[in-house]
Every structure is written in structure tokens, then in C-alpha cells.
Amino acid sequence: MSATEFTVTSPSISPNGPIPEKHYANSFGCNGANISPGLKWSGAPEGAKSFAITVHDADAPTGSGFWHWVAYNFPPGVTSLEEGAASSGKLPSGVTEGNTDLGKPGWFGPCPPPGRLHHYTFTIHALKTERLEVPPGATAAMTGFFLWQNTIAKASLTGTGGPRK
């Protein structure tokens, strides 16, 4: 009996393909609609008691990348998000949004600076705990510490943004 591979897909983002501009932020010089993409994951390992989702731009010119979205405490029966769920606040009951690198919770779409291609990685974390007990107001890096302690498997999808002129 073979193990199922833990994967994540999106109807609007193909692996290493361009992220449609409707998902881009509408700030910092970007003119997108800031609509979060739909996501679907499958093949989570046995023992997954909840999920978390992170969106990170490792190419951001900060020295540590940029966290665009951090959400956790997705119930184990949730295996997808409709397009716009994160950006409209229509998340499953019990889900907590952590602070992004803007210093506040909520979806912040891609907004690559001019002149460079950026890679945005959407990661689903299968967690060994039903709830992450992250302190209120924690940074994305602090939430990442709790994720690292509790992740039993990860599935990632990377899309590209830019270069913006």
C-alpha cells in the first residue's frame, strides 16, 4: 500500500506559472483586486489534526522575504478555499489569521517591485495539534516558530509575479 502524496493546487495558479493580476494587492504601486486565489489540498498524512496556510515571497528585498498571509486552525475536514475566501474574510469557523509583514492580519496579495520576477509560495501545513496557541499580536516569524514545532507534512505551490514595469 503506497502513501498518498500531500499536494496543493489552485484553479488560477499553475506550478511556477504567473499569478493573475486580479490576485495582486491594490497598494504599493500595484493595481490588482487583492482577491485571494482558490486553493485545494489532498493527501494529508494520517494524524493531521488541523491545517495552516502561509504565503511567502522569498524574493522580497527585505533580507528575510515577505509574509503575505498567515492563517491557522483550519479544521481537519477543510481541504479547500474558494477564490476570495481569505480576502473577503469568509474563512471557516475557528480559523485565526496571524500578522503578515504589514504588521496586521489579513490577505495581502502579491505586489512585486518593478524590474524583478518574484516567487510566491503557498504552503499548506498539516499539523499534529488541533489548535496552535500563538500569542495575540505575534509576528509571522513567531507564528512560523509554532508551525515548525507542529508541522507533520507540508504541501507547496509556487507562482510567479512580475517583473512589474
RODO-844144 format. One line per field, with one value per atom (N, C-alpha, C, O): residue in one letter; x, y, z. Coordinates in pm, 1 decimal. Atoms other than C-alpha are relative to their C-alpha. Layout:
RODO-844144
code	A ...
c1	X ...
c2	Y ...
c3	Z ...
***
This chain:
RODO-844144
code	M M M M S S S S A A A A T T T T E E E E F F F F T T T T V V V V T T T T S S S S P P P P S S S S I I I I S S S S P P P P N N N N G G G G P P P P I I I I P P P P E E E E K K K K H H H H Y Y Y Y A A A A N N N N S S S S F F F F G G G G C C C C N N N N G G G G A A A A N N N N I I I I S S S S P P P P G G G G L L L L K K K K W W W W S S S S G G G G A A A A P P P P E E E E G G G G A A A A K K K K S S S S F F F F A A A A I I I I T T T T V V V V H H H H D D D D A A A A D D D D A A A A P P P P T T T T G G G G S S S S G G G G F F F F W W W W H H H H W W W W V V V V A A A A Y Y Y Y N N N N F F F F P P P P P P P P G G G G V V V V T T T T S S S S L L L L E E E E E E E E G G G G A A A A A A A A S S S S S S S S G G G G K K K K L L L L P P P P S S S S G G G G V V V V T T T T E E E E G G G G N N N N T T T T D D D D L L L L G G G G K K K K P P P P G G G G W W W W F F F F G G G G P P P P C C C C P P P P P P P P P P P P G G G G R R R R L L L L H H H H H H H H Y Y Y Y T T T T F F F F T T T T I I I I H H H H A A A A L L L L K K K K T T T T E E E E R R R R L L L L E E E E V V V V P P P P P P P P G G G G A A A A T T T T A A A A A A A A M M M M T T T T G G G G F F F F F F F F L L L L W W W W Q Q Q Q N N N N T T T T I I I I A A A A K K K K A A A A S S S S L L L L T T T T G G G G T T T T G G G G G G G G P P P P R R R R K K K K
c1	84.4 0.0 89.1 174.1 -86.4 157.8 -65.7 -188.2 48.4 125.8 -42.9 17.8 47.0 -67.4 88.4 127.2 -81.1 133.6 -86.3 -198.0 67.6 31.9 24.6 139.2 -13.6 -36.9 -96.8 -197.3 89.1 -190.4 -5.9 95.5 20.7 -336.9 -87.0 -148.9 84.4 -511.5 -57.3 13.5 56.3 -753.7 57.7 44.2 -51.8 -580.1 151.8 205.9 -146.5 -211.9 54.5 29.9 -66.1 -17.9 139.2 194.6 -131.9 310.8 103.3 125.9 -101.0 576.1 -53.3 24.0 61.9 328.8 -32.9 -25.0 30.7 228.1 -130.2 -228.3 119.3 -19.2 -80.2 -26.3 80.8 -308.1 -4.7 -8.8 -7.0 -305.3 -120.0 -111.0 114.2 -653.0 34.7 -29.2 -41.6 -475.2 99.5 127.3 -97.4 -225.1 -67.1 -187.9 45.9 -255.7 -41.0 -6.6 37.7 -406.7 63.8 -5.1 -77.7 -133.8 146.5 181.3 -142.7 241.0 27.8 126.3 -19.5 201.9 -62.3 -54.7 69.8 8.5 -148.0 -203.6 139.8 -341.1 -89.3 -185.2 80.7 -480.5 -127.5 -152.2 125.3 -813.2 18.4 -76.8 -32.6 -641.4 -93.4 -136.9 86.2 -851.3 88.9 176.7 -79.4 -706.5 -37.8 -154.9 30.6 -676.3 -67.7 -53.1 53.6 -870.5 112.4 208.6 -100.3 -669.1 -71.4 -179.4 54.2 -732.5 117.4 216.8 -107.0 -519.8 -55.8 -171.8 40.2 -528.3 121.5 235.9 -107.7 -326.0 66.9 180.4 -60.6 -266.3 29.0 -45.8 -34.4 -96.9 -100.2 -166.7 81.3 -286.5 56.8 178.4 -46.6 -267.8 -7.2 18.3 15.5 -324.7 -125.8 -235.7 112.4 -546.0 -48.9 -155.3 40.4 -559.0 97.0 195.3 -85.5 -406.1 29.8 -44.4 -35.5 -232.2 39.6 82.6 -39.6 -168.2 87.4 54.5 -86.8 118.4 26.6 27.9 -39.1 205.1 121.6 115.4 -127.4 566.0 66.8 67.8 -79.6 767.5 145.4 188.5 -140.5 1129.0 86.9 199.1 -78.4 1243.1 -17.3 46.7 22.0 1118.4 132.0 210.7 -127.8 1402.4 6.2 20.2 -0.4 1398.5 110.7 139.1 -98.2 1669.6 -62.4 8.4 67.5 1407.1 -128.1 -207.8 122.3 1136.4 -116.0 -96.8 119.3 778.3 -114.9 -147.3 115.8 486.0 -126.0 -160.2 121.2 169.9 -128.1 -228.2 118.8 -74.7 42.2 125.1 -24.0 -66.5 -135.4 -197.7 127.4 -375.1 13.2 77.8 -14.5 -407.7 -127.4 -220.2 115.2 -651.6 -113.3 -230.9 99.3 -826.8 -37.6 51.2 40.9 -1033.6 49.8 70.0 -55.6 -908.4 -89.5 -40.0 90.6 -1217.7 1.9 -56.3 -9.2 -1140.7 118.2 231.3 -107.1 -941.3 -0.8 61.0 -2.6 -1009.5 -49.1 -116.1 50.3 -1073.5 -44.4 26.6 48.8 -1282.2 79.0 131.7 -62.3 -1133.0 -67.6 -190.3 50.9 -1172.5 -29.3 -62.2 32.2 -1223.4 89.1 39.6 -91.6 -914.1 -16.0 -13.7 7.2 -953.3 -133.8 -143.0 131.9 -1322.5 -31.1 -136.6 22.4 -1284.7 -99.1 -151.5 95.9 -1506.5 74.8 72.2 -77.4 -1288.7 -82.8 -176.9 73.2 -1410.9 3.7 98.9 9.3 -1518.9 121.2 163.2 -113.7 -1228.4 136.1 236.7 -128.3 -959.3 49.3 -28.2 -63.7 -717.4 96.6 176.8 -97.0 -531.4 107.5 77.8 -111.0 -188.5 47.4 3.5 -55.0 3.3 85.5 161.4 -88.2 163.3 117.4 130.2 -109.7 475.1 -45.8 35.9 55.1 243.9 -27.7 -62.5 22.7 209.3 -144.5 -182.2 140.7 -157.1 -48.2 12.0 52.8 -366.3 -75.8 -113.8 78.7 -541.9 81.2 204.2 -61.4 -470.0 61.6 -3.1 -66.3 -217.7 59.2 159.2 -39.3 -181.8 140.1 200.7 -132.3 141.9 9.7 -87.7 -28.1 296.4 150.4 222.5 -144.5 637.9 51.1 -9.5 -58.5 858.7 39.3 59.5 -37.7 946.6 133.9 226.6 -126.5 1213.1 42.1 144.0 -47.4 1228.9 -114.5 -222.9 95.2 1043.6 3.6 111.1 9.4 920.5 -72.6 -156.3 60.2 820.3 -80.4 -26.9 91.4 519.8 -37.3 -96.5 22.9 494.8 -117.8 -117.1 118.8 157.6 25.6 41.8 -30.3 217.4 -114.7 -161.7 96.6 -37.4 80.7 157.7 -67.8 93.8 -101.1 -204.5 80.0 -60.0 57.9 176.7 -47.6 -38.7 -41.1 -146.1 25.8 -21.2 -85.8 -110.2 80.8 -233.5 -130.1 -134.5 127.9 -596.0 3.1 -64.8 -8.0 -506.1 143.1 212.6 -126.6 -194.3 -32.5 -123.1 21.3 -175.6 104.3 198.7 -91.1 0.5 -42.1 -160.8 37.4 15.2 -62.0 -19.1 60.2 -207.3 106.2 195.3 -92.8 -18.0 134.6 224.6 -128.7 261.9 37.1 -50.2 -49.0 474.9 -16.0 -40.6 3.7 469.3 114.2 96.2 -112.9 812.7 -30.0 5.8 36.5 681.4 -102.6 -92.7 96.7 384.6 72.4 39.7 -80.5 636.0 69.4 84.0 -61.6 809.9 -99.6 -63.9 102.8 483.3 -33.9 -58.6 23.4 425.1 111.9 85.2 -114.7 774.4 -7.8 26.6 9.7 712.2 -110.0 -103.7 118.8 382.0 -30.7 -128.2 25.6 405.0 47.6 161.6 -38.8 399.8 19.4 83.0 -21.2 386.5 -35.8 -113.9 28.4 381.4 -22.9 37.1 20.6 249.0 8.4 -52.9 -20.4 353.0 -28.4 -11.9 22.3 259.4 64.0 34.0 -65.4 476.8 -47.3 -47.5 36.0 352.8 90.9 155.6 -89.0 538.1 -77.9 -192.5 55.9 470.1 107.5 223.6 -93.9 631.5 71.8 31.4 -44.6 852.2 -97.5 -144.5 87.3 640.4 86.1 202.9 -73.7 741.2 -1.5 55.5
c2	-117.2 0.0 123.7 138.0 -117.2 329.6 120.3 132.4 -122.7 660.6 98.9 106.5 -103.5 936.8 122.4 157.8 -121.4 1244.3 117.6 135.5 -120.1 1561.7 110.0 147.5 -100.0 1823.8 115.3 102.6 -116.3 2168.4 49.6 54.4 -54.1 2308.9 124.4 151.9 -118.9 2626.2 6.0 -22.0 -11.4 2679.9 116.7 119.5 -115.2 3008.4 11.1 102.0 -6.0 2934.3 -138.6 -234.3 126.4 2658.7 1.3 108.8 4.6 2538.8 82.0 60.0 -91.8 2806.0 89.3 150.3 -86.1 2988.9 136.8 158.4 -135.2 3353.3 6.1 -61.1 -24.5 3464.7 108.9 216.2 -103.1 3651.7 128.4 124.2 -128.8 4022.8 30.7 116.9 -22.4 4007.3 -38.3 9.3 40.6 3841.9 98.9 91.6 -97.9 4130.4 96.5 119.7 -102.7 4384.2 125.2 142.3 -129.6 4723.2 109.1 194.4 -98.1 4925.4 -15.5 -104.4 2.7 4992.7 2.5 -55.1 -11.7 5073.4 -111.0 -107.4 107.2 4757.2 36.5 103.6 -34.1 4783.5 -122.8 -123.5 120.9 4436.3 15.4 120.0 0.0 4347.3 -61.2 -65.7 59.4 4179.5 -115.6 -129.2 117.0 3864.5 -121.2 -153.4 119.7 3557.6 -112.0 -126.4 109.9 3256.1 -116.4 -133.1 124.0 2936.9 -99.9 -101.0 102.8 2651.5 -130.0 -129.6 131.2 2278.7 -90.7 -94.5 90.4 2024.1 -139.2 -156.8 139.4 1647.5 -82.9 -40.5 91.5 1354.5 31.9 -9.9 -31.5 1491.5 -129.4 -226.4 122.4 1238.3 -32.0 56.1 41.6 1037.4 69.2 83.2 -69.7 1218.1 150.7 220.5 -145.0 1566.7 41.9 -4.1 -42.6 1738.1 140.2 181.7 -132.1 2083.2 39.6 -29.7 -51.5 2286.6 147.9 218.5 -141.7 2620.4 30.3 -58.3 -43.2 2819.6 123.5 217.6 -117.4 3058.1 34.9 -52.0 -48.0 3269.5 88.7 189.8 -68.0 3386.6 34.9 -45.0 -46.0 3586.8 3.7 98.8 8.0 3479.1 101.8 129.5 -94.2 3731.2 145.8 234.3 -138.3 4041.1 60.6 -6.9 -62.7 4290.9 43.8 162.4 -31.4 4267.9 -71.5 -36.2 82.2 4015.9 -126.1 -221.9 118.5 3770.9 -33.5 -114.7 24.3 3774.2 78.6 170.6 -72.3 3887.9 -98.1 -172.2 85.3 3704.4 73.9 178.1 -62.3 3785.2 -48.0 23.6 50.8 3566.5 -112.1 -195.9 102.8 3350.7 -30.6 58.2 40.0 3156.6 -141.7 -226.5 130.8 2859.1 -37.5 42.3 60.0 2639.1 -33.4 -26.1 53.7 2514.8 -139.7 -221.1 134.0 2211.5 -106.9 -78.1 105.7 1876.6 -36.7 -90.8 30.6 1836.9 102.0 79.1 -104.2 2155.7 -32.6 -44.8 32.7 2076.3 92.7 62.8 -96.0 2377.6 136.0 147.8 -136.0 2751.1 51.5 36.1 -61.3 2924.0 127.4 190.1 -126.9 3216.1 111.9 117.8 -114.4 3529.7 -27.4 65.9 32.2 3345.6 76.8 131.9 -69.6 3496.3 150.6 220.2 -144.5 3842.3 57.8 177.3 -49.5 3866.4 -34.1 3.4 38.0 3723.0 -113.6 -134.3 111.3 3424.0 -131.8 -220.9 118.2 3165.3 -91.4 -45.6 91.7 2854.8 45.4 110.1 -33.4 2899.5 -53.8 -167.5 41.0 2886.5 33.2 24.2 -32.9 2991.4 134.2 228.5 -122.7 3255.1 49.4 -27.8 -60.8 3494.2 67.0 148.1 -61.8 3587.7 124.0 153.1 -120.9 3904.1 -34.1 -131.1 7.1 3944.0 93.4 147.5 -95.2 4151.4 145.1 237.1 -135.4 4452.3 33.8 147.3 -22.3 4409.1 -17.1 21.8 22.9 4310.9 -125.0 -166.6 119.7 4006.2 34.3 149.1 -15.7 3953.9 -28.8 -23.2 28.8 3865.7 126.7 231.3 -108.0 4091.7 -63.8 -135.2 63.6 3990.8 36.6 130.0 -28.3 3981.6 143.2 199.4 -131.6 4312.3 8.5 72.9 2.0 4253.0 139.5 209.7 -128.4 4560.0 -0.1 -106.6 -7.4 4684.0 -69.0 -66.0 49.3 4503.5 -140.4 -186.2 131.9 4158.4 -99.5 -65.2 108.5 3828.5 -45.7 -62.4 48.4 3714.7 -133.7 -161.8 132.0 3367.8 0.8 27.4 -0.4 3339.6 -144.4 -213.3 139.0 3011.4 -10.4 46.5 30.4 2896.0 -136.2 -235.3 125.0 2628.5 -37.9 42.7 58.0 2407.9 -82.6 -170.1 73.4 2279.3 -94.2 -49.0 96.9 1959.5 -3.9 -29.9 -15.2 1996.7 -116.7 -177.9 109.5 1741.3 43.8 -35.4 -53.7 1962.1 58.2 103.0 -55.0 2074.1 151.2 210.5 -146.5 2434.7 43.7 -14.5 -65.8 2647.3 108.3 188.9 -101.3 2858.9 110.8 122.6 -109.7 3158.7 122.6 155.1 -118.9 3469.0 107.9 125.5 -108.8 3757.6 101.4 135.6 -100.9 4007.0 -54.9 22.7 59.7 3759.8 36.6 53.2 -23.5 3832.1 -127.4 -234.8 117.4 3599.8 -95.3 -217.1 85.3 3472.8 -77.9 -195.3 69.7 3388.4 -109.9 -220.0 102.8 3204.9 -113.4 -230.2 101.0 3024.0 -92.6 -211.7 83.3 2900.6 -106.4 -223.5 94.8 2739.9 -99.7 -217.3 91.1 2596.9 -103.3 -222.6 90.2 2447.7 -108.2 -223.6 95.4 2280.4 -104.6 -212.9 84.1 2123.2 -55.4 -128.9 47.3 2053.0 -143.8 -177.6 138.8 1685.5 -21.4 -118.6 5.1 1748.3 135.7 211.9 -124.5 2036.3 -29.4 -119.9 3.4 2082.9 143.8 232.7 -137.2 2387.7 13.4 -80.2 -40.2 2560.3 136.9 228.1 -128.1 2840.4 57.5 -9.2 -75.9 3101.4 119.9 157.6 -114.0 3395.8 129.1 129.2 -132.8 3766.7 92.2 84.8 -95.6 4041.1 -57.8 -162.4 -130.2 4178.1 111.1 118.1 -115.2 4489.1 110.0 126.8 -108.9 4781.3 125.7 226.6
c3	0.0 0.0 0.0 87.9 9.1 -105.0 65.8 67.5 -63.0 77.6 -107.9 -214.7 91.7 -92.9 15.5 126.8 -4.8 -182.3 44.3 -4.4 -49.2 3.4 -102.2 -126.6 106.3 -265.1 20.6 90.5 3.5 -310.3 -143.8 -213.4 133.5 -630.9 8.8 111.6 11.1 -742.7 -140.2 -236.9 134.6 -1030.4 -80.4 -202.8 73.5 -1117.1 -1.7 -64.7 -2.9 -1047.6 -32.9 40.4 32.3 -1222.0 62.8 86.1 -63.6 -1067.8 -77.6 -196.6 54.0 -1130.1 -111.3 -185.0 101.4 -1354.7 56.8 177.8 -44.7 -1341.0 80.8 49.0 -80.8 -1076.1 -70.7 -98.1 65.9 -1243.0 82.5 205.5 -68.0 -1161.5 87.7 175.2 -89.8 -1004.8 144.1 237.9 -133.9 -708.8 62.2 181.9 -49.9 -677.2 98.1 93.5 -93.1 -398.0 -77.6 -194.5 57.1 -466.2 86.6 142.7 -74.9 -295.5 -38.4 -116.0 29.5 -309.8 -150.5 -196.5 144.1 -680.7 -81.8 -204.6 72.7 -771.9 -11.6 75.4 26.5 -917.2 -10.5 -87.7 3.3 -854.2 81.0 141.0 -76.2 -695.9 138.8 216.7 -130.0 -394.8 34.6 149.0 -18.6 -440.7 25.9 -54.2 -30.3 -272.9 -96.8 -132.1 92.1 -505.0 71.9 193.0 -53.7 -454.5 19.0 -57.8 -28.4 -306.5 33.9 93.1 -34.2 -276.9 34.1 -38.5 -38.4 -93.1 26.3 63.6 -18.4 -69.5 39.4 22.5 -36.6 59.0 131.8 154.7 -130.2 408.9 75.3 63.5 -72.4 632.1 110.7 165.2 -113.5 886.7 123.7 136.8 -119.3 1217.3 -11.6 86.6 14.1 1074.1 75.5 44.8 -84.0 1332.0 -34.4 11.5 49.3 1168.3 -110.8 -137.3 107.3 886.5 22.6 91.0 5.3 845.6 -144.0 -217.8 134.5 528.5 13.8 86.1 6.2 464.7 -145.9 -233.1 132.8 161.6 20.6 90.6 -21.6 141.1 -132.4 -226.0 114.4 -111.7 44.3 109.5 -39.6 -63.2 -73.2 -30.6 80.5 -327.2 42.2 -14.5 -43.6 -142.8 48.0 114.3 -34.4 -93.4 147.0 177.0 -142.7 287.7 76.1 190.6 -69.6 373.0 58.0 89.1 -54.7 500.5 -74.5 -27.5 75.6 235.7 57.5 137.0 -44.7 296.5 15.3 -77.5 -28.2 457.9 -42.8 13.1 55.3 259.5 67.1 67.7 -70.0 452.8 92.4 57.0 -99.9 764.0 63.4 121.5 -59.9 877.0 54.1 -7.4 -63.4 1107.7 75.4 88.4 -68.1 1300.0 -97.0 -61.5 92.7 986.5 48.8 74.4 -43.6 1092.4 -97.8 -215.8 85.7 956.9 -118.2 -217.1 110.9 735.2 -110.8 -216.8 102.7 543.6 -90.6 -43.5 94.7 228.9 -120.9 -223.1 109.7 9.9 47.9 150.5 -19.0 -0.1 -135.6 -234.9 123.4 -263.0 -28.5 63.4 35.7 -453.5 78.2 85.4 -74.4 -243.1 146.2 219.5 -139.9 88.8 97.6 195.9 -90.7 251.6 -10.4 91.1 17.3 103.3 45.2 73.3 -42.0 197.7 145.0 196.2 -138.9 548.6 16.4 125.9 -6.0 464.0 20.0 -64.8 -34.1 631.6 90.0 154.7 -87.8 814.1 146.1 189.6 -141.6 1174.8 74.7 52.9 -82.2 1419.2 -57.0 13.3 62.1 1172.1 54.4 69.8 -47.0 1301.9 -106.4 -158.9 90.4 1073.3 84.9 172.5 -70.0 1200.8 -73.6 -184.8 61.5 1129.4 -120.8 -120.4 115.9 790.3 26.9 136.7 -17.5 735.4 -13.5 -7.4 -10.9 714.5 146.7 179.2 -142.2 1091.8 42.2 152.7 -33.3 1079.8 -72.6 -171.6 66.3 989.9 -127.5 -150.2 121.5 658.2 -124.6 -123.6 129.7 297.2 -57.2 -60.2 72.9 121.6 -125.1 -118.3 124.8 -241.5 -45.0 7.4 54.6 -438.9 -52.6 -102.6 56.5 -535.8 -23.4 52.8 23.0 -688.5 -35.9 -116.8 37.3 -701.4 -148.2 -206.5 141.6 -1051.6 -28.1 52.8 51.8 -1250.1 33.8 -18.1 -39.8 -1090.7 12.0 59.1 -17.0 -1104.2 146.4 204.1 -137.9 -761.0 2.7 -83.1 -18.5 -641.5 129.8 237.4 -114.0 -409.9 30.7 -52.3 -37.1 -222.3 96.7 205.9 -78.8 -91.1 63.6 -7.6 -68.8 174.6 92.6 172.8 -92.1 346.0 99.3 59.7 -106.5 678.8 63.8 113.1 -74.7 817.5 141.2 159.7 -137.0 1194.0 89.7 70.3 -94.2 1475.5 117.9 208.9 -108.5 1701.9 -56.4 -171.0 45.1 1681.3 -8.6 -92.4 -1.3 1760.9 27.7 111.0 -33.2 1750.8 101.0 79.6 -103.8 2063.7 -17.9 60.2 31.4 1911.3 80.8 84.6 -77.3 2134.1 -89.5 -203.6 78.3 2016.8 -43.4 34.4 50.6 1800.6 -43.0 -75.2 37.4 1718.7 -143.4 -228.6 135.6 1414.3 -82.3 -27.4 87.0 1113.9 35.3 31.4 -38.0 1221.4 127.5 137.8 -124.2 1569.6 -29.4 25.0 39.2 1416.1 -70.3 -49.6 67.2 1195.4 98.0 70.5 -103.7 1510.7 47.5 60.1 -44.7 1629.1 -111.5 -85.0 112.2 1281.6 -8.5 -23.5 9.1 1273.4 107.3 81.7 -110.7 1610.3 -20.8 37.4 9.1 1497.6 -138.7 -154.2 136.0 1123.0 -17.2 14.4 29.3 1024.7 -149.5 -190.2 145.4 647.8 -59.3 -2.5 71.3 401.6 -146.9 -204.8 144.5 51.5 -48.4 10.7 47.4 -151.0 -148.5 -226.6 138.8 -473.7 -14.5 62.5 24.1 -610.5 -131.6 -235.1 119.0 -854.3 -9.4 88.4 19.5 -1001.2 -20.3 -65.2 20.2 -1007.3 -53.7 -13.6 56.5 -1208.3 -121.2 -172.0 -51.4 -1325.1 -41.0 -154.6 22.8 -1292.3 -62.1 -26.8 66.7 -1512.9 81.4 40.1
***
